[in-house]
Amino acid sequence: MAETAEKESVQERLDTLHEALSKPDLIAIREILQDLHPAEIALLLESLPTDQRNLLWEQVDPSVDGDILLHVNDNLRATLIDEMESHELVAAAGTLDLDDLADLLPEMPEDVIAELLQGMDDQHRERLESVRHYDEKSAGGLMNVDTITIRADISLDVVLRYLRRLGQLPENTDNLMVVNREGIYLGLLPLTMLLTHSPDDRVEGLMLNPNDGILATTPAQEVATLFEHRDLISAPVIDEAGKLLGRITIDDVVDVIRERADHDFMGMAGLTEEEDIFAPIVASSRRRAVWLGINLLTALLASWVIGLFDATIEQLVALAVLMPIVASMGGIAGSQTLTLVIRAQALGQISSSNARQLLRKEIGVGLLNGIIWAIVLAVVAGVWFQSHPLGIVIGAAIMVNLFVAALAGATIPLMLKKLGADPALAGSVVLTTVTDVIGFFAFLGLAALFLV
């Protein structure tokens, strides 16, 4: 219900904006924007055609430009950055936290990067470089260097006085990071400890160290899994020597999870998660043409297999009627296994130790479903075309194709990952080719042997 209400809210805002932009009513547009979070403005920008998008962007408060640039998709961000003046980009970047600035900086023009770095003090420049050093899809790329650290040999009273002098805490702070004089991570002091223990208690007697810090080189997807399994709000990031570099917070992890879900969903159609729905026609056509070309090649391969049995089909028209059923059943069965395995890979549930057991299980499922639906289709085809031999042939073909579909659905993602390819992007194309070719070959081959 909440999700539906949110969708309706976005649609209502979009309709209101469309009406204001069509006039155009600049006062109404600014009033709408004032009540919106930068992420909501970013969503609306992505939902508008180019002309209305440009008009809306001109009415946005410059103080939130940086946050909006972070939330829009890559294609739209590049377009907006190209259209902004250097001083506007510098001002927008100046409103961002260092970890967010590190994500945005690679897309900035060189002169803007130079001006930003020149305007920083040595401490901030060093912190920014420490984040930029790591891949954005790693723990180091996700981390925020704005972290409160304390020593283990001080009392809670000293910690409380230190926090009062700071005046405010970084967002999503649930723990203080405990380090030694060399900056080596030692453990965590939950903020609740400050409220529930005596001010005379020392940090070293209360700090928690249930798990080591997260290595900066840890892939972002593994970080998301750790947050899920341990119900974390924040976590320390360390280097190989154990030195504290920063922390990762739950809001960054939510972004990772959403991006991964978008990637898997869009990848099944050969698109990227950053696809702009209002991108120029030529650009969109060019990106999709590659995927269509790949699918054409696989379709030609399946057609070639059918062509090998053209004489058989001419003698028995029923084969042409039943062929799509064989291919469709194999495709669906294979997709079920493929989706299951890709999800398990994303969650880190598959390794060399259990891959064979998974393969045996999926083959068993394929064989059992093959037997069930082979019997059903054999009866249906036999009654439909008044031919029991035809029913037996399509039943046998279904059994073969569902077995192969299960085998392919389980092995294709494993092989693609081993080769360094993305199973979510390439798996469905390879699977469709296998199930179509094997399905047509098994059905038409058996028909040629026993029916003609």
QUIHUDA-V598493 format. One record per residue. N is the residue number from 0. RES is the residue in three letters. SS is DSSP state (alpha for helix, beta for strand, coil for the rest). PHI is phi in whole degrees, -180 to 180 (999 if undefined). D_FIRST is the distance of its C-alpha to the first C-alpha in Angstrom with 1 decimal. Layout:
N & RES & SS & PHI & D_FIRST
N & RES & SS & PHI & D_FIRST
//
This chain:
0 & MET & coil & 999 & 0.0
1 & ALA & alpha & -64 & 3.8
2 & GLU & alpha & -65 & 5.4
3 & THR & alpha & -62 & 5.1
4 & ALA & alpha & -63 & 6.2
5 & GLU & alpha & -65 & 8.6
6 & LYS & alpha & -62 & 9.9
7 & GLU & alpha & -63 & 10.5
8 & SER & alpha & -63 & 12.2
9 & VAL & alpha & -63 & 14.4
10 & GLN & alpha & -65 & 15.3
11 & GLU & alpha & -65 & 16.3
12 & ARG & alpha & -63 & 18.3
13 & LEU & alpha & -64 & 19.9
14 & ASP & alpha & -64 & 20.9
15 & THR & alpha & -63 & 22.4
16 & LEU & alpha & -65 & 24.2
17 & HIS & alpha & -56 & 25.5
18 & GLU & alpha & -64 & 27.0
19 & ALA & alpha & -67 & 28.6
20 & LEU & alpha & -73 & 29.9
21 & SER & alpha & -71 & 31.4
22 & LYS & alpha & -76 & 33.7
23 & PRO & coil & -86 & 33.8
24 & ASP & coil & -107 & 32.8
25 & LEU & alpha & -66 & 33.4
26 & ILE & alpha & -64 & 32.8
27 & ALA & alpha & -64 & 29.4
28 & ILE & alpha & -62 & 28.5
29 & ARG & alpha & -65 & 29.7
30 & GLU & alpha & -64 & 27.8
31 & ILE & alpha & -64 & 24.5
32 & LEU & alpha & -66 & 25.5
33 & GLN & alpha & -62 & 26.5
34 & ASP & coil & -92 & 23.0
35 & LEU & coil & -106 & 21.5
36 & HIS & coil & -75 & 21.7
37 & PRO & alpha & -53 & 24.0
38 & ALA & alpha & -65 & 21.3
39 & GLU & alpha & -71 & 19.4
40 & ILE & alpha & -64 & 22.9
41 & ALA & alpha & -61 & 23.5
42 & LEU & alpha & -63 & 20.4
43 & LEU & alpha & -67 & 21.6
44 & LEU & alpha & -60 & 25.1
45 & GLU & alpha & -67 & 24.2
46 & SER & coil & -94 & 22.5
47 & LEU & coil & -110 & 25.7
48 & PRO & coil & -62 & 28.9
49 & THR & alpha & -56 & 32.0
50 & ASP & alpha & -65 & 33.6
51 & GLN & alpha & -69 & 30.6
52 & ARG & alpha & -61 & 29.7
53 & ASN & alpha & -65 & 33.2
54 & LEU & alpha & -65 & 33.2
55 & LEU & alpha & -65 & 29.9
56 & TRP & alpha & -61 & 31.4
57 & GLU & alpha & -67 & 34.5
58 & GLN & alpha & -93 & 32.6
59 & VAL & coil & -72 & 30.9
60 & ASP & coil & -63 & 32.3
61 & PRO & alpha & -56 & 34.7
62 & SER & alpha & -68 & 33.7
63 & VAL & alpha & -111 & 30.4
64 & ASP & alpha & -56 & 31.8
65 & GLY & alpha & -61 & 32.1
66 & ASP & alpha & -64 & 28.5
67 & ILE & alpha & -67 & 27.4
68 & LEU & alpha & -58 & 29.9
69 & LEU & alpha & -69 & 28.4
70 & HIS & alpha & -92 & 24.9
71 & VAL & coil & -76 & 25.9
72 & ASN & coil & -70 & 26.8
73 & ASP & alpha & -59 & 30.4
74 & ASN & alpha & -65 & 31.6
75 & LEU & alpha & -69 & 30.5
76 & ARG & alpha & -60 & 31.7
77 & ALA & alpha & -61 & 35.1
78 & THR & alpha & -64 & 35.3
79 & LEU & alpha & -64 & 34.6
80 & ILE & alpha & -64 & 37.0
81 & ASP & alpha & -62 & 39.7
82 & GLU & alpha & -88 & 39.4
83 & MET & coil & -88 & 39.6
84 & GLU & coil & -75 & 42.9
85 & SER & alpha & -59 & 44.1
86 & HIS & alpha & -66 & 44.0
87 & GLU & alpha & -69 & 40.4
88 & LEU & alpha & -66 & 39.5
89 & VAL & alpha & -62 & 41.5
90 & ALA & alpha & -65 & 39.8
91 & ALA & alpha & -65 & 36.3
92 & ALA & alpha & -67 & 37.1
93 & GLY & coil & -67 & 38.7
94 & THR & coil & -91 & 35.4
95 & LEU & coil & -96 & 33.9
96 & ASP & coil & -67 & 34.2
97 & LEU & alpha & -62 & 36.7
98 & ASP & alpha & -68 & 34.3
99 & ASP & alpha & -70 & 32.3
100 & LEU & alpha & -63 & 35.7
101 & ALA & alpha & -63 & 36.9
102 & ASP & alpha & -70 & 34.0
103 & LEU & alpha & -85 & 34.8
104 & LEU & alpha & -57 & 38.6
105 & PRO & coil & -60 & 39.4
106 & GLU & coil & -94 & 38.1
107 & MET & coil & -83 & 40.2
108 & PRO & coil & -63 & 43.7
109 & GLU & alpha & -60 & 46.6
110 & ASP & alpha & -67 & 48.0
111 & VAL & alpha & -70 & 44.7
112 & ILE & alpha & -60 & 44.5
113 & ALA & alpha & -62 & 48.2
114 & GLU & alpha & -68 & 47.7
115 & LEU & alpha & -65 & 44.7
116 & LEU & alpha & -66 & 46.6
117 & GLN & alpha & -66 & 49.7
118 & GLY & coil & -84 & 47.9
119 & MET & coil & -93 & 46.7
120 & ASP & coil & -78 & 48.7
121 & ASP & alpha & -61 & 49.9
122 & GLN & alpha & -65 & 47.3
123 & HIS & alpha & -67 & 44.3
124 & ARG & alpha & -65 & 45.9
125 & GLU & alpha & -65 & 46.5
126 & ARG & alpha & -64 & 42.9
127 & LEU & alpha & -62 & 41.6
128 & GLU & alpha & -64 & 44.0
129 & SER & alpha & -66 & 42.9
130 & VAL & alpha & -77 & 39.4
131 & ARG & alpha & -65 & 40.6
132 & HIS & coil & -65 & 42.8
133 & TYR & coil & -104 & 39.9
134 & ASP & coil & -62 & 37.8
135 & GLU & coil & -66 & 34.4
136 & LYS & coil & -96 & 32.8
137 & SER & beta & -124 & 34.5
138 & ALA & alpha & -61 & 34.1
139 & GLY & alpha & -63 & 36.8
140 & GLY & alpha & -75 & 35.0
141 & LEU & alpha & -86 & 31.8
142 & MET & coil & -69 & 33.6
143 & ASN & beta & -111 & 34.1
144 & VAL & coil & -83 & 37.7
145 & ASP & coil & -80 & 36.9
146 & THR & coil & -129 & 37.4
147 & ILE & coil & -90 & 39.1
148 & THR & beta & -115 & 41.8
149 & ILE & beta & -137 & 44.1
150 & ARG & coil & -92 & 47.2
151 & ALA & coil & -81 & 47.4
152 & ASP & coil & -96 & 50.7
153 & ILE & coil & -113 & 49.5
154 & SER & beta & -90 & 48.3
155 & LEU & alpha & -65 & 45.0
156 & ASP & alpha & -62 & 46.8
157 & VAL & alpha & -64 & 47.7
158 & VAL & alpha & -62 & 44.1
159 & LEU & alpha & -63 & 42.9
160 & ARG & alpha & -66 & 45.6
161 & TYR & alpha & -65 & 44.8
162 & LEU & alpha & -66 & 41.1
163 & ARG & alpha & -65 & 42.2
164 & ARG & alpha & -67 & 44.4
165 & LEU & alpha & -65 & 41.6
166 & GLY & coil & 90 & 39.6
167 & GLN & coil & -153 & 36.1
168 & LEU & coil & -108 & 34.4
169 & PRO & coil & -59 & 32.8
170 & GLU & coil & -59 & 29.0
171 & ASN & coil & 59 & 27.4
172 & THR & coil & -87 & 30.7
173 & ASP & coil & -115 & 30.5
174 & ASN & beta & -137 & 33.9
175 & LEU & beta & -100 & 37.3
176 & MET & beta & -87 & 39.2
177 & VAL & beta & -98 & 42.6
178 & VAL & beta & -133 & 45.3
179 & ASN & coil & -93 & 49.1
180 & ARG & coil & -66 & 51.6
181 & GLU & coil & -91 & 51.3
182 & GLY & coil & 83 & 47.5
183 & ILE & beta & -75 & 46.9
184 & TYR & beta & -68 & 43.6
185 & LEU & beta & -113 & 44.2
186 & GLY & beta & 170 & 40.9
187 & LEU & beta & -122 & 38.2
188 & LEU & beta & -117 & 38.3
189 & PRO & beta & -61 & 35.0
190 & LEU & alpha & -60 & 34.7
191 & THR & alpha & -62 & 34.2
192 & MET & alpha & -62 & 37.8
193 & LEU & alpha & -66 & 39.1
194 & LEU & alpha & -92 & 37.7
195 & THR & alpha & -109 & 38.7
196 & HIS & coil & -125 & 42.2
197 & SER & coil & -67 & 45.5
198 & PRO & coil & -60 & 46.3
199 & ASP & coil & -83 & 49.5
200 & ASP & coil & -65 & 47.6
201 & ARG & beta & -96 & 48.0
202 & VAL & alpha & -60 & 45.2
203 & GLU & alpha & -63 & 46.9
204 & GLY & alpha & -86 & 46.6
205 & LEU & alpha & -118 & 42.8
206 & MET & coil & -66 & 41.4
207 & LEU & beta & -106 & 39.3
208 & ASN & coil & -144 & 39.8
209 & PRO & coil & -68 & 37.8
210 & ASN & coil & -143 & 37.6
211 & ASP & coil & -67 & 39.5
212 & GLY & coil & -68 & 38.1
213 & ILE & beta & -86 & 36.5
214 & LEU & beta & -62 & 39.1
215 & ALA & coil & -63 & 38.7
216 & THR & coil & -87 & 39.2
217 & THR & coil & -64 & 36.3
218 & PRO & beta & -58 & 34.0
219 & ALA & alpha & -59 & 30.6
220 & GLN & alpha & -65 & 28.8
221 & GLU & alpha & -68 & 30.8
222 & VAL & alpha & -61 & 29.9
223 & ALA & alpha & -61 & 26.2
224 & THR & alpha & -65 & 27.0
225 & LEU & alpha & -62 & 29.0
226 & PHE & alpha & -63 & 26.3
227 & GLU & alpha & -67 & 23.9
228 & HIS & alpha & -70 & 26.6
229 & ARG & alpha & -103 & 28.0
230 & ASP & coil & 52 & 24.9
231 & LEU & coil & -86 & 26.7
232 & ILE & coil & -105 & 25.9
233 & SER & beta & -149 & 29.2
234 & ALA & beta & -152 & 32.2
235 & PRO & beta & -76 & 35.8
236 & VAL & beta & -115 & 37.2
237 & ILE & beta & -127 & 40.9
238 & ASP & coil & -95 & 43.6
239 & GLU & coil & -61 & 45.9
240 & ALA & coil & -86 & 48.1
241 & GLY & coil & 89 & 45.4
242 & LYS & beta & -76 & 45.4
243 & LEU & beta & -70 & 42.2
244 & LEU & beta & -105 & 41.0
245 & GLY & beta & 173 & 37.6
246 & ARG & beta & -146 & 34.2
247 & ILE & beta & -110 & 30.8
248 & THR & beta & -116 & 27.7
249 & ILE & alpha & -61 & 24.1
250 & ASP & alpha & -65 & 23.0
251 & ASP & alpha & -70 & 25.5
252 & VAL & alpha & -70 & 24.4
253 & VAL & alpha & -59 & 20.7
254 & ASP & alpha & -62 & 22.3
255 & VAL & alpha & -62 & 24.4
256 & ILE & alpha & -63 & 21.6
257 & ARG & alpha & -64 & 19.7
258 & GLU & alpha & -63 & 23.1
259 & ARG & alpha & -66 & 24.0
260 & ALA & alpha & -63 & 20.8
261 & ASP & alpha & -63 & 21.5
262 & HIS & alpha & -62 & 25.2
263 & ASP & alpha & -65 & 24.7
264 & PHE & alpha & -68 & 22.5
265 & MET & alpha & -71 & 24.7
266 & GLY & alpha & -63 & 27.8
267 & MET & coil & -66 & 27.5
268 & ALA & coil & -108 & 28.3
269 & GLY & coil & 77 & 31.0
270 & LEU & coil & -109 & 29.2
271 & THR & coil & -97 & 28.6
272 & GLU & coil & -68 & 25.4
273 & GLU & coil & -98 & 27.0
274 & GLU & coil & -60 & 27.4
275 & ASP & coil & -93 & 27.4
276 & ILE & coil & -67 & 25.9
277 & PHE & coil & -114 & 28.6
278 & ALA & coil & -66 & 31.4
279 & PRO & coil & -55 & 34.8
280 & ILE & alpha & -59 & 35.5
281 & VAL & alpha & -63 & 38.4
282 & ALA & alpha & -64 & 36.8
283 & SER & alpha & -64 & 33.7
284 & SER & alpha & -63 & 36.1
285 & ARG & alpha & -64 & 38.3
286 & ARG & alpha & -66 & 35.6
287 & ARG & alpha & -78 & 34.3
288 & ALA & alpha & -62 & 37.9
289 & VAL & alpha & -61 & 38.6
290 & TRP & alpha & -66 & 35.9
291 & LEU & alpha & -63 & 37.0
292 & GLY & alpha & -63 & 40.5
293 & ILE & alpha & -63 & 39.7
294 & ASN & alpha & -66 & 38.0
295 & LEU & alpha & -63 & 41.0
296 & LEU & alpha & -62 & 43.4
297 & THR & alpha & -68 & 41.5
298 & ALA & alpha & -67 & 41.4
299 & LEU & alpha & -64 & 45.2
300 & LEU & alpha & -64 & 45.8
301 & ALA & alpha & -64 & 44.1
302 & SER & alpha & -66 & 46.1
303 & TRP & alpha & -62 & 49.2
304 & VAL & alpha & -63 & 48.8
305 & ILE & alpha & -62 & 48.3
306 & GLY & alpha & -62 & 51.5
307 & LEU & coil & -64 & 53.5
308 & PHE & coil & -118 & 53.1
309 & ASP & alpha & -62 & 53.6
310 & ALA & alpha & -66 & 56.6
311 & THR & alpha & -64 & 54.8
312 & ILE & alpha & -65 & 52.0
313 & GLU & alpha & -63 & 54.6
314 & GLN & alpha & -81 & 56.2
315 & LEU & coil & -138 & 53.0
316 & VAL & coil & -62 & 50.4
317 & ALA & alpha & -57 & 48.0
318 & LEU & alpha & -62 & 47.4
319 & ALA & alpha & -65 & 45.9
320 & VAL & alpha & -72 & 43.5
321 & LEU & alpha & -91 & 42.4
322 & MET & alpha & -55 & 42.3
323 & PRO & alpha & -60 & 38.7
324 & ILE & alpha & -65 & 37.5
325 & VAL & alpha & -61 & 39.2
326 & ALA & alpha & -66 & 37.9
327 & SER & alpha & -65 & 34.3
328 & MET & alpha & -62 & 34.3
329 & GLY & alpha & -66 & 35.7
330 & GLY & alpha & -64 & 33.3
331 & ILE & alpha & -67 & 30.1
332 & ALA & alpha & -62 & 31.7
333 & GLY & alpha & -66 & 32.8
334 & SER & alpha & -64 & 29.4
335 & GLN & alpha & -61 & 27.8
336 & THR & alpha & -67 & 30.5
337 & LEU & alpha & -59 & 30.4
338 & THR & alpha & -62 & 26.7
339 & LEU & alpha & -61 & 27.1
340 & VAL & alpha & -71 & 30.2
341 & ILE & alpha & -63 & 28.9
342 & ARG & alpha & -64 & 25.9
343 & ALA & alpha & -64 & 28.4
344 & GLN & alpha & -63 & 30.6
345 & ALA & alpha & -64 & 28.0
346 & LEU & coil & -88 & 27.4
347 & GLY & coil & 73 & 31.2
348 & GLN & coil & -93 & 31.4
349 & ILE & coil & -116 & 34.3
350 & SER & coil & -141 & 37.9
351 & SER & coil & -64 & 41.3
352 & SER & coil & -78 & 41.6
353 & ASN & coil & -120 & 38.8
354 & ALA & alpha & -64 & 38.7
355 & ARG & alpha & -67 & 41.3
356 & GLN & alpha & -62 & 39.5
357 & LEU & alpha & -64 & 36.3
358 & LEU & alpha & -62 & 38.5
359 & ARG & alpha & -63 & 40.1
360 & LYS & alpha & -64 & 36.9
361 & GLU & alpha & -68 & 35.4
362 & ILE & alpha & -64 & 38.8
363 & GLY & alpha & -61 & 38.7
364 & VAL & alpha & -62 & 35.3
365 & GLY & alpha & -62 & 36.6
366 & LEU & alpha & -67 & 39.8
367 & LEU & alpha & -65 & 38.1
368 & ASN & alpha & -64 & 35.7
369 & GLY & alpha & -61 & 38.7
370 & ILE & alpha & -64 & 40.8
371 & ILE & alpha & -60 & 38.2
372 & TRP & alpha & -79 & 37.4
373 & ALA & alpha & -65 & 41.1
374 & ILE & alpha & -64 & 42.1
375 & VAL & alpha & -60 & 39.5
376 & LEU & alpha & -70 & 40.4
377 & ALA & alpha & -61 & 44.1
378 & VAL & alpha & -67 & 44.0
379 & VAL & alpha & -62 & 42.0
380 & ALA & alpha & -67 & 44.3
381 & GLY & alpha & -63 & 47.4
382 & VAL & alpha & -73 & 46.7
383 & TRP & alpha & -61 & 45.5
384 & PHE & coil & -106 & 48.5
385 & GLN & coil & 53 & 50.9
386 & SER & coil & -147 & 51.7
387 & HIS & alpha & -67 & 51.3
388 & PRO & alpha & -59 & 52.5
389 & LEU & alpha & -63 & 49.7
390 & GLY & alpha & -61 & 47.1
391 & ILE & alpha & -65 & 48.6
392 & VAL & alpha & -64 & 48.6
393 & ILE & alpha & -69 & 45.0
394 & GLY & alpha & -63 & 44.1
395 & ALA & alpha & -64 & 46.1
396 & ALA & alpha & -65 & 44.5
397 & ILE & alpha & -63 & 41.0
398 & MET & alpha & -61 & 42.0
399 & VAL & alpha & -63 & 43.5
400 & ASN & alpha & -70 & 40.6
401 & LEU & alpha & -69 & 37.9
402 & PHE & alpha & -65 & 40.2
403 & VAL & alpha & -65 & 40.7
404 & ALA & alpha & -61 & 37.0
405 & ALA & alpha & -65 & 36.1
406 & LEU & alpha & -63 & 39.0
407 & ALA & alpha & -68 & 38.1
408 & GLY & alpha & -61 & 34.4
409 & ALA & alpha & -84 & 35.4
410 & THR & alpha & -89 & 38.4
411 & ILE & alpha & -59 & 37.4
412 & PRO & alpha & -61 & 34.9
413 & LEU & alpha & -66 & 37.5
414 & MET & alpha & -69 & 40.3
415 & LEU & alpha & -63 & 38.4
416 & LYS & alpha & -65 & 37.5
417 & LYS & alpha & -65 & 41.1
418 & LEU & coil & -83 & 42.3
419 & GLY & coil & 88 & 40.1
420 & ALA & coil & -90 & 37.9
421 & ASP & coil & -89 & 34.1
422 & PRO & alpha & -59 & 32.9
423 & ALA & alpha & -66 & 29.5
424 & LEU & alpha & -88 & 31.5
425 & ALA & alpha & -102 & 34.5
426 & GLY & alpha & -60 & 33.5
427 & SER & alpha & -67 & 32.1
428 & VAL & alpha & -66 & 35.1
429 & VAL & alpha & -63 & 37.6
430 & LEU & alpha & -63 & 35.9
431 & THR & alpha & -59 & 35.8
432 & THR & alpha & -61 & 39.5
433 & VAL & alpha & -63 & 40.4
434 & THR & alpha & -68 & 38.7
435 & ASP & alpha & -66 & 40.0
436 & VAL & alpha & -64 & 43.5
437 & ILE & alpha & -66 & 43.8
438 & GLY & alpha & -62 & 42.3
439 & PHE & alpha & -64 & 44.6
440 & PHE & alpha & -66 & 47.6
441 & ALA & alpha & -66 & 47.2
442 & PHE & alpha & -68 & 46.6
443 & LEU & alpha & -72 & 49.3
444 & GLY & alpha & -64 & 51.7
445 & LEU & alpha & -63 & 51.6
446 & ALA & alpha & -64 & 52.1
447 & ALA & alpha & -64 & 55.1
448 & LEU & alpha & -78 & 56.6
449 & PHE & alpha & -116 & 56.2
450 & LEU & coil & -110 & 55.6
451 & VAL & coil & -110 & 57.9
//
